[in-house]
Amino acid sequence: MTYLIGGLVVLLAVLLAVAAFLKADAVKLARMLRSAGPIMLGVVGLALLLLGRAGVGGLMFSLALAWYGASRMAAPARPKTAGKRSSVRTAALEMELDHDTGGLEGLVLAGRHEQRMLSTMSLRELRELYEDLKEDWESRQLLETYLDSRFPVWREHAKAQSGDGERIAPGAGAMTKQEAYKILGLEAGASPADIRKAHRRLMQRLHPDLGGTSFLAARINEAKDVLLANHH
């Protein structure tokens, strides 16, 4: 009678497994086997150990452990989430900073190089753009940040500009909260703790004493002040 009941249970389990196999796609089935297979084998091995079948039970339990370890090692790594990015926009340029790599990329918004990515422009073209922006000090400061990052010695070959490189442009009006969130690379509604954390991380990369520029440091500080204005 015991064998009959056991046989019926095994048959039912097989039928359920076949039904699940027919309905599941290959990816889900493989994932299920990686997780459930070792567990089932381990349970059977443990049951045999309790019934006194130490040889077979111990072997099955050991195989279950080995199977589980192998499946964990073979499991595909989770894709990395996209890193945070900060965005600063002026009349003629839009610049993005990758928080993970510190890399800068920019888009020209106006002028003869409109819609050009800065990474596709040669040093000669970037100098032309720099000259074109002589009336737009804010955009010039942003372009200087990019040039310092990509061509560290560009200033040595540039014409003397009577202090242009260190002048901080007057702001183009009050910074909005939307602009502040973009500068710090945050989603709207970020907590004060997240705002302070993003500010600290960016200043560690872009502070003038660490190779950054006064312009970007000022924008980052302004963004923090705007977002924390109601949290003091």
C-alpha positions as CSV (number, residue, x, y, z in Angstrom):
1,M,0.0,0.0,0.0
2,T,2.8,2.4,0.9
3,Y,4.6,1.7,-2.5
4,L,1.2,2.3,-4.3
5,I,0.8,5.7,-2.6
6,G,4.4,6.6,-3.3
7,G,4.0,5.6,-6.9
8,L,0.9,7.8,-7.3
9,V,2.7,10.7,-5.8
10,V,5.6,10.3,-8.1
11,L,3.3,10.0,-11.1
12,L,1.4,13.1,-10.1
13,A,4.7,15.0,-9.7
14,V,5.8,13.9,-13.2
15,L,2.5,15.0,-14.8
16,L,2.7,18.4,-13.1
17,A,6.3,18.7,-14.3
18,V,5.4,17.8,-17.8
19,A,2.5,20.4,-17.8
20,A,4.8,23.1,-16.5
21,F,7.5,22.1,-19.1
22,L,5.0,22.6,-21.9
23,K,3.8,26.0,-20.7
24,A,7.1,27.5,-19.6
25,D,9.6,29.1,-22.0
26,A,13.2,28.0,-22.2
27,V,14.6,30.8,-20.1
28,K,12.1,30.4,-17.2
29,L,12.5,26.6,-17.3
30,A,16.3,26.8,-17.1
31,R,16.0,29.3,-14.2
32,M,13.5,26.9,-12.4
33,L,15.8,23.9,-12.9
34,R,18.8,25.8,-11.6
35,S,17.0,26.7,-8.4
36,A,14.5,23.8,-7.8
37,G,16.6,20.9,-9.1
38,P,19.3,20.9,-6.4
39,I,16.6,21.4,-3.7
40,M,14.6,18.4,-4.9
41,L,17.6,16.2,-5.1
42,G,18.8,17.3,-1.7
43,V,15.3,16.6,-0.2
44,V,15.4,13.1,-1.6
45,G,18.9,12.5,-0.4
46,L,18.0,13.7,3.1
47,A,14.9,11.4,3.1
48,L,17.0,8.4,2.2
49,L,19.5,9.3,5.0
50,L,16.6,9.3,7.5
51,L,15.4,6.0,6.2
52,G,18.8,4.5,6.8
53,R,20.1,4.4,3.2
54,A,23.2,6.3,4.1
55,G,25.2,5.4,1.1
56,V,22.8,6.5,-1.6
57,G,21.3,9.3,0.5
58,G,24.7,10.8,1.2
59,L,25.7,10.6,-2.4
60,M,22.5,12.3,-3.6
61,F,22.8,15.0,-1.0
62,S,26.4,15.7,-2.0
63,L,25.4,15.9,-5.6
64,A,22.7,18.4,-4.7
65,L,25.2,20.6,-3.0
66,A,27.6,20.4,-6.0
67,W,24.7,21.1,-8.4
68,Y,23.7,24.1,-6.4
69,G,27.2,25.5,-6.3
70,A,27.7,25.0,-10.0
71,S,24.4,26.7,-10.9
72,R,25.3,29.7,-8.7
73,M,28.7,30.1,-10.5
74,A,27.1,29.7,-14.0
75,A,24.3,32.2,-13.3
76,P,24.6,35.3,-15.6
77,A,25.7,38.4,-13.8
78,R,23.0,41.1,-13.4
79,P,23.5,44.0,-15.8
80,K,24.8,47.1,-14.2
81,T,22.4,49.9,-13.8
82,A,23.1,53.1,-15.7
83,G,25.1,55.5,-13.7
84,K,23.9,58.9,-12.7
85,R,24.5,61.9,-14.9
86,S,24.4,65.6,-14.3
87,S,23.3,68.1,-16.9
88,V,24.2,71.8,-17.2
89,R,22.6,74.0,-19.9
90,T,23.5,77.4,-21.1
91,A,22.4,79.5,-24.1
92,A,24.8,77.7,-26.5
93,L,25.8,74.5,-24.8
94,E,24.4,71.5,-22.9
95,M,27.0,69.5,-21.0
96,E,26.6,66.1,-19.2
97,L,28.9,64.7,-16.5
98,D,29.0,60.9,-15.9
99,H,29.2,60.5,-12.1
100,D,30.9,57.1,-12.4
101,T,33.7,57.9,-14.8
102,G,33.9,61.7,-14.5
103,G,33.6,61.9,-18.3
104,L,32.1,65.0,-19.9
105,E,30.1,65.2,-23.1
106,G,28.5,68.3,-24.7
107,L,26.1,69.3,-27.4
108,V,26.3,72.7,-29.2
109,L,22.9,74.3,-29.2
110,A,23.5,77.4,-31.4
111,G,25.9,78.8,-33.9
112,R,27.8,77.4,-36.9
113,H,28.5,74.1,-35.0
114,E,24.9,73.7,-33.9
115,Q,23.9,70.1,-33.0
116,R,27.5,68.9,-33.0
117,M,28.7,66.8,-30.2
118,L,31.9,68.1,-28.6
119,S,33.5,64.7,-28.7
120,T,33.3,64.7,-32.5
121,M,35.0,68.1,-32.9
122,S,38.7,68.7,-33.3
123,L,40.7,71.1,-31.2
124,R,40.7,73.6,-34.0
125,E,36.9,73.4,-34.2
126,L,36.6,73.8,-30.5
127,R,38.8,76.9,-30.6
128,E,36.6,78.3,-33.3
129,L,33.6,77.6,-31.0
130,Y,35.4,79.3,-28.1
131,E,35.9,82.4,-30.2
132,D,32.3,82.4,-31.3
133,L,31.2,82.4,-27.6
134,K,33.2,85.5,-26.7
135,E,29.9,87.4,-25.9
136,D,28.5,84.4,-24.0
137,W,30.6,84.1,-20.9
138,E,28.5,81.4,-19.3
139,S,28.8,79.1,-22.3
140,R,32.5,79.9,-22.5
141,Q,33.1,78.8,-19.0
142,L,31.3,75.6,-19.7
143,L,33.4,75.0,-22.8
144,E,36.6,75.7,-20.9
145,T,35.6,72.9,-18.5
146,Y,35.3,70.5,-21.4
147,L,38.6,71.7,-23.0
148,D,40.5,71.3,-19.7
149,S,39.2,67.7,-19.4
150,R,39.9,66.7,-23.0
151,F,42.9,68.9,-24.0
152,P,44.7,69.8,-20.7
153,V,47.3,71.9,-22.5
154,W,45.0,73.8,-24.8
155,R,45.5,77.0,-22.8
156,E,49.2,77.0,-23.6
157,H,48.4,77.3,-27.3
158,A,45.5,79.6,-27.0
159,K,45.8,83.3,-27.6
160,A,45.9,85.5,-24.5
161,Q,42.4,86.5,-23.5
162,S,43.1,89.0,-20.7
163,G,41.7,86.8,-17.9
164,D,38.8,85.2,-19.8
165,G,39.6,81.8,-18.4
166,E,38.9,82.6,-14.8
167,R,36.0,85.0,-15.1
168,I,32.7,83.7,-13.7
169,A,29.8,84.8,-15.8
170,P,26.7,86.4,-14.3
171,G,23.9,84.0,-14.0
172,A,21.2,83.9,-16.7
173,G,18.4,84.4,-14.2
174,A,17.4,82.5,-11.1
175,M,18.0,78.7,-11.3
176,T,14.8,76.7,-11.3
177,K,14.4,73.5,-9.3
178,Q,14.2,71.5,-12.5
179,E,17.6,72.8,-13.5
180,A,19.0,72.2,-10.0
181,Y,17.9,68.5,-10.1
182,K,19.5,68.1,-13.5
183,I,22.8,69.6,-12.4
184,L,23.0,67.3,-9.4
185,G,21.8,64.3,-11.5
186,L,18.7,63.7,-9.2
187,E,15.1,62.8,-9.8
188,A,12.5,65.4,-8.8
189,G,11.5,65.1,-5.1
190,A,14.9,63.7,-4.0
191,S,15.4,63.8,-0.2
192,P,17.7,66.4,1.5
193,A,20.1,63.6,2.3
194,D,20.3,62.6,-1.4
195,I,20.8,66.2,-2.4
196,R,23.7,66.6,0.0
197,K,25.2,63.3,-1.1
198,A,25.1,64.2,-4.8
199,H,26.5,67.7,-4.0
200,R,29.4,66.2,-2.0
201,R,30.2,63.6,-4.7
202,L,30.2,66.2,-7.5
203,M,32.3,68.7,-5.6
204,Q,34.9,65.9,-5.0
205,R,35.2,65.6,-8.7
206,L,34.8,69.2,-9.8
207,H,36.1,71.5,-7.0
208,P,38.6,74.0,-8.4
209,D,41.2,72.8,-5.9
210,L,40.9,69.3,-7.4
211,G,41.2,70.3,-11.0
212,G,37.6,71.4,-11.6
213,T,36.4,74.9,-12.5
214,S,35.0,77.8,-10.5
215,F,32.0,78.0,-12.9
216,L,30.8,74.4,-12.4
217,A,31.5,74.5,-8.7
218,A,29.4,77.6,-8.4
219,R,26.5,76.0,-10.4
220,I,26.7,72.9,-8.2
221,N,26.6,75.0,-5.0
222,E,23.7,77.0,-6.4
223,A,21.8,73.8,-7.2
224,K,22.2,72.5,-3.7
225,D,21.1,75.8,-2.2
226,V,18.0,76.0,-4.4
227,L,16.8,72.5,-3.5
228,L,17.5,72.8,0.2
229,A,16.0,76.3,0.5
230,N,12.9,75.0,2.1
231,H,14.6,72.4,4.4
232,H,16.6,74.6,6.7
